[in-house]
Amino acid sequence: MEYNLADLFESIADTVPRREALVYLDHPGTGAERRLSYAELDQAANRLAHHLADHGIAPGDHVGVHLYNGVEYVQTLLACLKIRAVPVNVNYRYIEDELAYLYRDADLAALVFDGEFTARVAAVLPRATGLRHLVRVGPAPEGAPEPVAAGRRPVAFAEAEAAGSAARDFAPRSADDLFLLYTGGTTGMPKGVMWRAEDLFFSGLGGGAPTGEPVSRPEELAERVAAGGEGLVFFPTPPLMHGTSTLTLFIGLNYGQKVVLHRKFVPEEVLRTVERERVTAVSLVGDAMLRPLVDALAGPLRGTDCSSLLAVSSSGAVLSQTVREQFSALVPHAVLINNFGSSESGFNGTATADSGPQRGFRITVNDGTAVVDPATRRPVPPGGTGRIALRGHVPLGYYNDPAKSAETFFEADGARWVLLGDMATVDENGVVTVLGRGSQCINTGGEKVYPEEVEEVLKSHPDIYDALVAGVPDEKWGSRVAAVVQVRAGAGGASLTAEAVREHARTRLAGYKVPRTVVLTERIQRSPSGKADYRWARDVLGPPRR
């Protein structure tokens, strides 16, 4: 056996076949509930894998996963890995042009999609001629045009599963099998990050032990599960098409523990599920997901039993000090973890206890992470500024983009590296302070302003629910700092003014970092996973205004 994700999952399924693996709730009280043991999940994935193979999907072919969270999403991931096909996550928020780009860029041969997206898929298929097989989950909306790929209509997921064999009779696999993770980031078109199975296992999944020693051989993973017990319950709350949730899913399965899923993020239902399923670990993305949980716990869900909860972790967006403090006051026994990582690097490190508005976002990094000079690609000395990079188990590059791959991935001193877009400094103890995305840095009169720092300060105002900061053109300074501010509902928020926002910022920021332009809004747009949408923010800010 090698470090192959399908091999490793099967070894766990053989070790604890009757243990509960996956619970899907949409939502508690609706009756839409499915529970699968490890053996049942394994057999369900086998059936879909055989269906795909029987319809010409071969090793190396790319299969789009255009689904909401659910059993079918997990089943499709595992089915692809079992036949050495490459799963490709598809952002269900994408409109037609974005979908057409991704379908073509990823060279999709097959697509598994939710019936709700039928009309959108049908509209895009004429521009994605490489697609030759479709599988639809659930019914199509009435009157929706029927998608056709290579002259064939979609196969119903239930029929595909029923027709496939449950036997596990697949060809040998490899540690080199690919996992393609498309990331839109905060700007630009999506890019497909090419992970080898072994590299993803060690960088993104912690080598089977994110908080301890990684396994030294593949068989050891199942041995650890056999020697341990059960009782941990993992709850990835963002969409599985976001890396945070997918990695949390596989970590839970690699532990031989239970994973809980909801179709969509609804704060009140998340808390009810924490209580009902005795959830121990919740993963989410930033304040956009934690703040609604805080509001629900402090309001209509006050008194919800969260005593089982051991940890809440965020990746992809930073939890602000203000929201962390509010949550800790309500659930004091749960540990809040600000993780730092990306689709290109997996896990890099965790925020220190003193991380916050005064000292910045400080992280204790793993052994493979360093701050490097982007010009020389060598580590900077203590006190130096550069970009965060990771060496060792890193992706092969971006799919279909050799130019961008050459900018981001490199070799030095016999090791493979990935150069991230985040600027940072490092101190004499090796603690890294993240300044922000270099691509989002605002140059105002020669001074550099990182939006994340300003956003953290703005969100500490009691009447500000959320904030995004971006640069807008300025005739005198080149760029000026501008902010879109989501006002908190209620009496205080109703009286909030742009000047009050600036006055608050002046108490904690240097003058050149204070937003000169402030736009108050009832809602800030973020991605389904909670990531910042800076393109939207710039559109809202438009021309500089006072």
C-alpha positions in Angstrom: 0.0 0.0 0.0 1.1 3.6 -0.8 0.2 7.0 0.5 -2.9 7.0 -1.7 -6.1 8.6 -0.4 -8.4 5.8 -1.7 -6.0 3.1 -0.3 -5.9 4.8 3.1 -9.7 5.2 3.3 -10.2 1.5 2.4 -7.8 0.5 5.1 -9.9 2.4 7.6 -13.1 0.9 6.3 -11.7 -2.6 6.7 -10.6 -1.8 10.3 -13.8 -0.2 11.6 -16.5 -1.3 9.1 -19.5 -0.9 11.4 -18.4 2.4 12.9 -20.5 5.4 11.8 -18.6 7.4 9.2 -20.9 10.0 7.7 -24.1 11.8 8.9 -25.9 14.1 6.6 -28.6 16.3 8.0 -30.7 18.8 5.9 -31.7 20.0 8.4 -32.6 18.6 11.8 -36.4 18.2 12.0 -37.0 18.0 8.3 -36.6 14.2 8.1 -33.8 14.5 5.5 -31.2 12.4 7.2 -28.7 9.8 6.1 -26.2 7.8 8.2 -23.6 5.6 6.7 -21.1 3.3 8.4 -17.5 3.0 7.0 -18.5 -0.2 5.2 -21.6 1.4 3.7 -19.8 4.5 2.5 -17.1 2.3 1.0 -19.6 0.2 -0.9 -21.6 3.3 -2.1 -18.3 4.8 -3.5 -17.5 1.5 -5.2 -20.9 1.5 -7.0 -20.4 5.0 -8.4 -16.8 4.2 -9.2 -17.9 1.2 -11.3 -20.6 3.3 -13.0 -18.0 6.0 -14.0 -15.6 3.4 -15.3 -18.3 1.5 -17.2 -19.1 4.8 -19.0 -15.5 5.4 -20.1 -14.0 7.4 -17.3 -10.4 6.2 -17.1 -7.4 6.9 -14.8 -6.4 10.5 -15.2 -9.7 11.7 -16.5 -11.1 14.8 -14.7 -14.5 14.6 -13.0 -16.3 17.9 -12.0 -18.1 17.8 -8.6 -20.7 20.6 -9.0 -22.7 19.8 -5.8 -23.9 21.2 -2.5 -22.7 19.3 0.6 -24.1 15.8 0.9 -23.4 12.1 0.9 -23.2 12.3 -2.9 -20.3 14.8 -2.7 -18.3 12.5 -0.5 -19.3 9.4 -2.5 -18.1 11.1 -5.8 -14.8 12.1 -4.3 -14.0 8.6 -3.1 -15.4 7.0 -6.4 -13.0 9.1 -8.5 -10.0 8.3 -6.3 -10.8 4.6 -6.4 -10.6 4.5 -10.2 -7.7 7.0 -10.3 -9.8 9.6 -11.9 -9.2 13.2 -10.7 -12.0 15.0 -8.8 -12.4 18.7 -9.5 -14.3 21.0 -7.1 -16.7 23.4 -8.8 -17.9 26.6 -7.1 -21.7 26.4 -7.3 -21.9 30.2 -7.1 -20.2 30.6 -10.5 -22.3 32.1 -13.3 -22.2 30.8 -16.8 -19.0 32.4 -18.1 -17.0 31.4 -15.0 -18.4 27.8 -15.2 -17.5 27.6 -18.9 -13.9 28.7 -18.1 -13.5 26.2 -15.3 -15.1 23.3 -17.3 -12.7 24.0 -20.2 -9.6 24.8 -18.1 -10.0 21.7 -16.1 -10.6 19.5 -19.2 -13.6 17.9 -17.5 -14.6 14.5 -19.0 -17.5 13.9 -16.6 -19.7 16.0 -14.4 -21.7 15.1 -11.3 -24.1 18.0 -10.5 -27.1 19.0 -8.4 -30.4 19.1 -10.2 -30.8 22.7 -9.1 -28.0 23.7 -11.5 -29.5 21.9 -14.5 -30.3 25.1 -16.5 -26.9 26.5 -15.9 -25.1 23.3 -16.9 -27.2 23.1 -20.0 -26.2 26.7 -21.0 -22.5 26.0 -20.5 -22.2 22.6 -22.2 -21.9 24.0 -25.8 -18.7 25.7 -24.7 -17.3 22.6 -22.9 -17.1 20.1 -25.7 -14.8 17.7 -23.8 -17.5 16.7 -21.4 -19.0 13.3 -22.4 -20.8 12.0 -19.3 -23.3 13.6 -16.9 -24.7 12.4 -13.6 -27.5 14.4 -11.9 -28.3 14.4 -8.2 -32.0 14.9 -7.6 -34.6 16.2 -10.0 -34.3 19.2 -12.3 -36.5 22.2 -11.8 -39.7 22.1 -13.8 -39.1 23.5 -17.3 -35.3 23.5 -17.1 -33.6 22.7 -20.4 -32.0 19.2 -20.4 -28.2 19.2 -20.6 -26.7 17.0 -23.3 -23.0 15.9 -23.4 -21.7 13.9 -26.3 -25.2 13.2 -27.4 -26.2 11.8 -24.0 -28.6 13.1 -21.4 -27.8 13.0 -17.7 -28.0 9.7 -15.7 -29.8 10.0 -12.4 -27.4 9.5 -9.5 -29.6 7.0 -7.8 -29.7 4.9 -11.1 -25.9 5.2 -11.5 -25.4 3.9 -7.9 -27.9 1.1 -8.3 -26.3 -0.1 -11.5 -22.7 -0.1 -10.3 -21.1 -3.1 -8.6 -20.3 -2.9 -4.9 -17.2 -5.0 -5.4 -13.8 -3.5 -4.6 -11.9 -4.9 -7.6 -10.0 -1.9 -8.8 -6.5 -1.7 -10.3 -3.5 -0.8 -8.1 -3.1 2.9 -7.3 -0.2 5.2 -6.7 1.1 7.9 -4.4 1.4 10.0 -7.5 -2.4 9.9 -8.2 -3.7 13.5 -8.6 -6.2 15.6 -6.6 -7.1 18.8 -8.4 -8.2 21.6 -6.1 -9.5 24.7 -7.9 -9.1 28.0 -6.0 -10.6 31.3 -6.9 -8.8 33.1 -4.1 -9.9 36.7 -3.7 -9.2 37.9 -7.3 -8.8 36.5 -10.8 -10.1 33.4 -12.5 -9.9 30.1 -10.7 -6.6 28.1 -10.8 -6.3 24.3 -10.4 -3.8 23.3 -7.8 -2.3 19.9 -8.7 -1.6 17.8 -5.6 0.0 14.3 -5.6 -1.9 12.1 -3.1 1.1 11.7 -0.9 1.9 15.4 -0.8 -1.7 16.3 0.1 -1.8 13.6 2.8 1.3 15.1 4.6 0.8 18.8 3.9 -3.0 19.2 4.0 -4.0 16.3 6.2 -1.1 16.3 8.7 0.1 12.8 7.7 -2.6 11.2 9.7 -1.8 13.2 12.9 -2.1 16.9 12.6 -1.4 17.4 16.3 1.2 14.7 16.7 3.8 12.6 14.8 2.9 11.7 11.2 2.7 8.1 10.3 5.9 6.5 9.1 4.3 4.0 6.7 0.8 3.8 5.1 -0.3 0.8 7.1 0.2 2.7 10.4 -2.8 4.8 9.8 -5.3 1.9 10.2 -3.2 0.5 13.1 -3.7 3.8 15.0 -7.4 3.7 14.3 -7.6 0.1 15.6 -5.7 1.0 18.7 -7.7 4.1 19.4 -11.4 4.6 20.2 -14.2 6.6 18.8 -16.1 9.6 20.0 -14.6 12.5 18.0 -17.2 14.2 15.7 -15.9 16.5 12.9 -18.3 19.1 11.4 -17.0 21.0 8.4 -19.5 23.7 8.0 -18.3 25.5 4.8 -19.1 24.1 1.3 -17.1 21.0 0.5 -16.0 22.7 -2.7 -13.8 24.8 -0.4 -10.5 23.3 0.6 -11.1 23.8 4.3 -14.1 21.5 4.3 -12.6 18.9 2.0 -9.4 18.6 4.1 -11.5 18.4 7.4 -13.6 15.6 5.8 -10.5 13.5 5.0 -8.9 14.2 8.4 -12.0 12.9 10.1 -12.1 9.8 7.9 -8.4 9.2 8.4 -9.0 9.2 12.1 -11.8 6.6 11.7 -14.2 9.1 13.3 -17.6 10.5 12.4 -18.1 13.4 10.0 -21.3 15.5 10.0 -22.5 17.5 7.0 -25.2 20.0 6.3 -26.3 20.9 2.8 -25.8 24.6 3.5 -24.6 26.8 6.4 -27.5 27.9 8.6 -26.2 29.1 11.9 -29.1 28.0 14.1 -29.1 24.5 12.5 -25.3 24.2 13.0 -25.8 24.8 16.7 -28.7 22.3 17.0 -26.5 19.7 15.3 -23.6 20.4 17.6 -26.0 19.6 20.5 -27.7 16.6 18.9 -24.6 14.9 17.4 -22.3 15.8 20.3 -19.9 17.5 17.8 -16.3 17.9 19.1 -14.7 19.9 16.3 -16.2 22.5 14.0 -14.3 24.0 11.0 -15.4 27.3 9.4 -14.0 30.3 7.6 -13.5 33.5 9.5 -15.9 36.0 11.1 -18.4 35.6 8.3 -19.3 32.2 9.8 -18.4 32.5 13.4 -20.2 35.8 14.0 -23.6 34.4 13.1 -23.0 31.5 15.4 -22.2 34.0 18.2 -25.4 36.0 17.4 -27.5 32.8 17.5 -25.9 31.6 20.8 -26.5 35.0 22.4 -30.1 35.2 21.0 -32.6 32.6 19.8 -30.3 29.6 20.6 -29.2 30.8 24.0 -28.8 27.7 26.2 -27.8 25.3 23.4 -25.7 22.5 24.8 -22.2 23.0 23.4 -20.5 21.1 26.1 -19.1 18.4 23.6 -17.4 21.1 21.6 -13.6 20.9 22.0 -12.3 23.1 19.2 -13.5 25.6 16.5 -10.9 26.2 13.8 -10.8 28.7 11.0 -8.8 28.5 7.7 -9.0 30.8 4.7 -9.9 33.9 6.7 -8.8 35.2 10.1 -11.0 35.3 13.1 -10.9 38.8 14.6 -10.1 39.3 18.2 -13.5 40.9 18.8 -15.5 37.9 17.6 -13.1 35.4 19.3 -13.7 37.1 22.6 -17.5 37.1 22.1 -17.5 33.4 21.3 -15.2 32.5 24.2 -17.5 34.3 26.6 -20.4 32.0 25.4 -18.4 28.7 25.0 -15.4 29.2 27.3 -14.3 25.6 27.3 -13.8 25.4 23.5 -10.5 26.2 22.0 -10.5 28.7 19.1 -7.8 28.0 16.5 -6.8 30.5 13.8 -5.1 28.2 11.2 -3.0 29.6 8.4 -2.9 27.7 5.1 -4.0 27.7 1.5 -5.0 25.5 -1.4 -1.4 25.7 -2.6 0.2 24.8 0.7 -2.2 22.9 2.9 -1.4 23.7 6.6 1.4 26.2 7.5 0.8 27.1 11.1 -1.5 28.4 13.9 -1.9 31.9 15.3 -0.2 32.6 18.6 -2.2 33.6 21.8 -1.1 37.2 21.5 -2.2 37.5 17.9 -4.5 40.5 17.4 -4.9 44.2 16.4 -2.0 45.3 18.6 0.7 42.8 17.4 -0.8 41.6 14.1 -1.6 38.1 12.9 1.3 36.1 14.4 1.6 32.4 13.6 3.8 29.6 14.9 4.8 27.8 11.7 5.7 24.2 10.9 9.2 23.1 10.0 8.6 23.5 6.2 7.4 27.1 6.3 9.7 30.1 5.9 9.6 33.8 4.9 11.6 34.2 1.7 12.7 37.1 -0.5 10.6 36.8 -3.6 13.5 38.0 -5.8 16.2 35.7 -4.5 13.8 33.0 -3.2 16.1 32.6 -0.1 14.9 32.9 3.5 15.0 36.4 4.9 16.9 37.1 8.2 15.0 37.9 11.4 13.3 41.2 11.0 13.2 40.9 7.3 10.1 41.1 5.1 9.2 38.7 2.3 6.6 36.2 1.2 5.5 33.1 3.0 6.7 29.9 1.4 6.5 26.1 2.1 9.0 23.4 1.1 8.7 19.7 0.9 5.3 18.2 0.3 4.0 20.9 -2.1 1.8 20.7 -5.2 3.2 20.1 -8.7 1.9 23.4 -10.0 -1.2 24.9 -11.5 -3.1 22.8 -14.1 -2.9 24.3 -17.6 -0.9 27.3 -16.5 2.9 26.9 -16.8 3.6 30.6 -16.6 1.8 31.0 -13.3 3.3 27.7 -12.1 6.8 29.1 -12.8 6.1 32.2 -10.7 4.7 30.2 -7.7 6.6 26.9 -7.6 10.3 26.5 -7.6 13.2 24.2 -6.5 16.0 25.3 -4.1 18.6 23.3 -2.2 17.2 20.0 -3.5 13.6 20.8 -2.2 10.4 21.8 -3.9 8.9 25.1 -2.7 5.6 27.0 -3.2 5.7 30.8 -2.9 2.4 32.1 -1.5 1.0 35.6 -2.0 1.1 36.6 1.6 3.6 39.1 2.8 5.1 38.6 6.3 8.0 39.3 8.6 9.8 36.8 10.9 11.3 37.4 14.3 14.3 35.9 16.0 12.1 33.1 17.5 10.8 32.1 14.1 7.3 33.5 14.8 5.8 34.9 11.5 3.7 38.0 11.4 1.4 37.9 8.4 1.0 41.4 6.9 -1.5 40.5 4.2 -1.9 39.5 0.6 0.7 41.3 -1.6 -1.8 41.6 -4.4 -4.3 43.5 -2.1 -1.6 45.8 -0.6 -2.6 49.5 -1.0 0.2 51.9 -1.9 -1.0 55.3 -0.7 1.6 58.0 -1.2 4.4 55.5 -0.9 3.1 54.0 2.4 1.9 50.3 2.3 -1.4 49.4 3.9 -2.6 45.8 4.2 -6.4 45.5 4.2 -6.6 42.8 6.8 -5.1 45.0 9.5 -7.6 47.7 8.8 -10.5 45.3 8.6 -9.6 43.8 12.0 -9.8 47.3 13.6 -13.0 48.2 11.9 -14.7 45.0 13.0 -13.9 45.8 16.7 -16.5 48.6 16.6 -19.7 47.4 18.3 -21.9 48.7 15.5 -19.9 47.2 12.6 -20.9 43.6 11.6 -18.3 43.1 8.8 -15.9 45.1 6.7 -13.8 44.9 3.6 -11.0 47.3 2.7 -9.5 48.0 -0.7 -7.6 50.7 -2.5 -9.3 53.1 -4.9 -7.6 55.5 -7.3 -6.6 58.9 -5.9 -5.1 61.8 -8.0 -2.8 62.9 -5.2 -1.8 59.7 -3.4 -2.1 57.2 -6.2 -4.4 55.1 -4.1 -6.5 55.8 -1.1 -7.7 53.4 1.6 -11.5 52.8 1.3 -13.8 50.6 3.3 -17.2 48.9 2.7 -18.8 48.5 6.1 -21.8 46.3 7.0 -23.8 48.0 9.7 -25.0 45.8 12.5 -28.8 45.7 12.7 -30.3 47.5 15.6 -30.5 51.0 17.2 -26.7 51.6 17.3 -26.1 50.5 13.8 -28.9 52.7 12.5 -27.0 55.8 13.7 -23.5 54.8 12.5 -21.9 57.3 10.2 -18.8 57.3 7.9 -17.1 59.8 10.2 -17.8 57.6 13.2 -16.1 54.8 11.4 -13.0 56.9 10.7 -12.9 58.2 14.3 -12.8 54.7 15.6 -10.1 53.7 13.2 -8.0 56.8 14.2 -7.8 55.4 17.8 -5.9 52.3 16.6 -4.3 53.0 13.3 -1.7 55.4 11.8 -3.4 58.3 10.0 -2.5 57.0 6.5 -4.2 53.7 7.2 -7.6 55.3 8.2 -10.2 54.8 5.4 -10.8 58.1 3.6 -13.8 56.6 1.8 -16.4 54.7 3.8 -19.5 53.1 2.2 -22.1 51.8 4.6 -24.1 48.9 3.5 -26.7 46.4 4.8 -24.8 43.4 3.5 -21.2 42.5 2.4 -20.8 39.9 -0.3 -18.4 37.1 0.4 -17.8 33.7 -1.2 -20.0 30.8 0.0 -17.1 29.8 2.3 -16.7 33.3 3.8 -13.7 34.5 1.9 -13.3 38.1 1.0 -14.6 39.3 -2.4 -12.4 42.3 -3.1 -13.6 42.6 -6.7 -17.1 43.1 -5.3 -15.8 45.6 -2.8 -14.1 47.7 -5.5 -17.2 47.7 -7.6 -19.2 49.0 -4.6 -16.6 51.7 -3.8 -16.5 52.8 -7.4 -15.0 56.3 -7.9 -13.5 57.9 -4.8 -16.2 59.5 -2.7 -16.0 61.4 0.6 
